[in-house]
Amino acid sequence: QVQLVESGGGLVQPGGSLRLSCVASEIAFRIYRMGWYRQVPGKQRERVAMISDASTTYADSVQGRFTISRGNAENEIYLQMNSLQPEDTAVYYCYALSNFGQGTQVTVSS
């Protein structure tokens, strides 16, 4: 089963930036499609951004502020988050092959 490990979360002030990273291991081939979800307590997990060889897609709430990209290593992705707002506070999960990582907390607060 693929293992997904996220990093890069933390506390940032409104208007600030963070970059999340995710590496997939225990996999012997290049994963075509990977992405990011987020979840706040009491709400459903929300898709934030997805990347494939053909396209990138974003939730309306992050369009123009977040950028998903692939890293130099195989099966590595990033999520660059700019102009962060308090409503972006959530646990962010990497997603691939119907699996989620353990999540990394992002808190936007002054």
Secondary structure in CASP SS format (residue, H / E / C, confidence):
PFRMAT SS
TARGET T0000
AUTHOR 0000-0000-0000
METHOD secondary structure of the structure
MODEL  1
Q C 1.00
V C 1.00
Q E 1.00
L E 1.00
V E 1.00
E E 1.00
S E 1.00
G C 1.00
G C 1.00
G E 1.00
L E 1.00
V E 1.00
Q C 1.00
P C 1.00
G C 1.00
G C 1.00
S C 1.00
L E 1.00
R E 1.00
L E 1.00
S E 1.00
C E 1.00
V E 1.00
A E 1.00
S E 1.00
E C 1.00
I C 1.00
A C 1.00
F C 1.00
R C 1.00
I C 1.00
Y C 1.00
R C 1.00
M E 1.00
G E 1.00
W E 1.00
Y E 1.00
R E 1.00
Q E 1.00
V C 1.00
P C 1.00
G C 1.00
K C 1.00
Q C 1.00
R C 1.00
E E 1.00
R E 1.00
V E 1.00
A E 1.00
M E 1.00
I E 1.00
S C 1.00
D C 1.00
A C 1.00
S C 1.00
T E 1.00
T E 1.00
Y E 1.00
A C 1.00
D C 1.00
S C 1.00
V C 1.00
Q C 1.00
G C 1.00
R C 1.00
F E 1.00
T E 1.00
I E 1.00
S E 1.00
R E 1.00
G C 1.00
N C 1.00
A C 1.00
E C 1.00
N C 1.00
E E 1.00
I E 1.00
Y E 1.00
L E 1.00
Q E 1.00
M E 1.00
N C 1.00
S C 1.00
L C 1.00
Q C 1.00
P H 1.00
E H 1.00
D H 1.00
T C 1.00
A E 1.00
V E 1.00
Y E 1.00
Y E 1.00
C E 1.00
Y E 1.00
A E 1.00
L C 1.00
S C 1.00
N E 1.00
F E 1.00
G C 1.00
Q C 1.00
G C 1.00
T E 1.00
Q E 1.00
V E 1.00
T E 1.00
V E 1.00
S C 1.00
S C 1.00
END
